[in-house]
């Protein structure tokens, strides 16, 4: 932690946003992502506005009042100090299968698309009715919250990318493209009032804590060096067919904590290997709760226009130009449900959790050895691209796993030809556009699954713990922290707070649950 309580990204150097170079980059970003042909929001930004919340929306008629309603209940701020932008987005008419997407997930997305398009029309009607005082399209059970929204004075705007003729360009018609379109307009709006305000981002099924906006303002005001932050996610259990039982939710929480601890540990190991101080962990951004300063959002290139994974990619780009941090007291509450809307993310994970539990009795995750392999492969390919040293000789060793070659030389040659001349590693969306490369990627993934099959979540946590305890310093901290965490958990359980308990029948998960949380806390706090 630094003196202001932040957990900054290592090796960040803040860019002077007032420099001529920065201003030129911001203008270039706007010219490329918000051309003059684009229809802008008619209402000007209030001069007192400090925060603009950008929310992409695709097929969310049953959920969209969660974020809007919670924004109408903000405490500690005036309505003039924040606004919301909803980007109603139709994806491309024919989905492109992601390189990492299974055939089953791809078919599920396609099957749901017509209903999502109909939902978008209904969302447009709902928002229009809220603004003009009509009851058209407002359900009986929604009238009370709609009245509260109207009375609150909250300013919210719609960017229509769903009506025929107004859609995003086909290549950008995805969740990343929708986020980026909203962010671009938010940047321009803050420029119009000459303020480097805060652009927050969340999802269309997500409630915000009542102090969400006030905490954002306080955090960025008190930490002028901070350029971006990832907040905390408090998943809200949802009843009905899209919801999940509490047992499932616990395993998903464990999966999320394990993933953060694993990634932080690998980043620490990488820094030590390279002769650096252990440094700060990677701060994983989530689209359900992330924020950044407006000008830095543009300097980072905006949101990658990809169909999933755009949020952590954006976080990595922001971290290259300034300090980013986890701010756990800034909380949002995504609906804990199943959803196929994107190729990655919480909703799709829920679908996989249900399948794992029904077929294998528990959540399955990528083997730790596989994670290390993927990370090392990506880093080495990035380095070879930067050095313009792509050849079959340099790539062949990177496709060896457990002594077996994942793809043959003919396939490696295809990859070589694709990578030659590139200036950076392509995104999954870009790979998806190249059918021969995608075919090879799927074949490689299938081979990897045979060599390193997924393991149960407790087993994955134990494997990480084995690596973690090899470090004497971490082992000593773990011994003390584990005992303290278990004591606090017992106190919570004895207090009768059901929502904080590990559900009955989950005793077998308890050690893994505690171990994952203790490792994450140690790595995040750098104690």
Secondary structure, 3 states (H helix, E strand, C coil): CCCCCCCCCCCCCCCCCCCHHHHHHHHHHHHHHCCCCCCCCCCCCCCCCCEEEEEEECCCCCCCHHHHHHHCCCCCCCHHHEEEEEEEECCCCCCCCCCCCCHHHHHHHHHHHHHHHHHHHHHHHHHHHHHHCCCCCCCHHHHHHHHHHHHHCCEEEEEEECCCCCCCCHHHCCHHHHHHHHHHHHHHHHHHCCCCCEEEEEECCEEECCCHHHHHHHHHHHCCCEEEEEEEECCEECCCCCECCHHHHHHHHHHHHHHHHHHHHHHHHHHHHCCCCCCCCCCCCCCCCEEEEHHHHHHCCCCCCCCCCHHHHHHHHHHCCCEEEEEEEEEEEEEEECCCCCCCCHHHHHHHHHHHHHHHCCCEECCHHHHHHHHHHHHHHHHHHHCCCCCHHHHHHHHEECCEECCCHHHHHHHHHHHCCCCCCCCHHHHHCCHHHHHHHHHHHHHHHHHCCCEEHHHHHHHHHHHHCCCHHHHHHHHHHHHHHHHHHHHHHHHCCHHHCCCCCCHHHHHHHHHHHHHHHHHHHCC
